Every structure is written in structure tokens, then in C-alpha cells.
Amino acid sequence: MDKLKQLFRVFNEERDWDQFHTPENLAKSISIEAGELLECFQWDNNYDKEHLCEELADVLSYCIMLADKLEVSIEEIVLDKLEKTKKKYPIEKAKGISTKYDKL
């Protein structure tokens, strides 16, 4: 992830775009791009994989830039969240079902 963060820093510095990349704007961009990703499935599951991957890359790119802006480790926050989720969804209660944790 550090390599990707650095590539985005250079890319944005070369274009003087960092001024636009506030945490708020990056969060908005994640939401907008997530909507475009979802649009790939709007009417059916016959999606264009290349287009889908481009939209997924947009979402991930903004997530990486936001993590960099907030000076947080993506690996650390994802692993922390996974541990919390494991506690909310113990295997013996959640295996094979999609029930929300508070209804298990």
C-alpha cells in the first residue's frame, strides 16, 4: 500500500490536485464512485468486467488517498475491523446465514 500511496502522491503533486483532496472531498468521491460501481449491476448480472474493474479501481484509489490523507494504515484499520466483525459474527451463530449480528 505504501507504494500505491506514493504513486498517488506524485501523480497528484504533478497536477497540483492535492488542494482538492480534503478528507470530505475524498469521502464524497468514494461514494460517487461506489454508485458508479453499483450501476454496473443495475438491471442484471451481465456486467462488463473491464468497466467493472475500472469502477472498482476508482473506489479503491480514493480509499487509498483518503487513508493517506488521514495518515492511517489501510492494513491496520482493515485488520482491526475484521477482528471486531469476527466478534459480532461468531462462526457458531453466523455460519451460512446472512442475518444481521443483532438478530443472531
N, C-alpha and C positions, 0 to 999 in steps of 0.2 A: 504493500500500500504506500510505503514511503516513496517509492519510485513514481507511482502514479500521482501522488500529491505534488512531487517536484515537477513532473511534466506539466501538470495543470498550472502550477505557479508560473513557470516560464512562459507557457502559452498565453496566460492572462497578462503577465507583465509586458510582454512584447506588444500587446494590443491596448495596454492601459485600461484593462477591463476590471481590475481588482476594485476600483472605485464603485462599481455597480454590485459587487458581490458581498453585500451585507448578509448577515445570517437570515434576516427577514426575506430578502430577495431570493436567496438560495432556497429557503424553505418553500417559498411560493413556486419557484421553478421546479422543485421536486414534485409538488402537487400537480402542476400543469403537465409535466412530462409523464407522470403516473396516469393522468387522464388519457393522454395520447396512447400510452401502452395499453390501457384498458380498451380503448377504441378498437384495437386490433381484434378483439373478441366480441364486438358489439352485437353482431347478428348471428354468428355461428362460430364454430371452431376451425373454419377454413382460413386460417391466417397465413399471411406471407411471412415466412420465417426470417427472411433478411430484414424486412421492415420491422418486425417484432424485435429483433436483436438491436436494431438502431435505436428504437424507443427505450429498450431496457438499458442500453449504454448511456442514453441521455439521463435516465433516472439515477443510475449508478454514478455517473460523472458529477452530477450536482450533489449527491450524497457525500462523495469523496471531498469535494470542495467545501461543503459545509463542515464536515469533520475537521478539515484542515483549518478552516477559519476559527472554529471553536477550540482548536488545539486539543482534540481528543483522539485517542487511538481507536480506530474502527474495530480492530480485533478485540480490544479490551471491552468496549461497550457492547459488542455483539455477544461475546462470551458471558459477560455479566448478565445480560438479558436472557440468554439461554439457560443459565442456572436458575434464574427466577421463574422462568417458564416451566422448567422441569419440576419445580416445587408445586406450581399451580396445577400441573397436569401429570400426577404420578402415573406410572405405567399401569399399575393395577386398576386404576379408575378410568384412564383415558384411552387405553389401547383399542384401536379400531373404531372409535366413535369421535364425532366432531362437536360434542356438547361443550358449551362454554364452561370454564372452570367453576364458576359459582353455582352451576346446576349439576355438577357431578355428584 
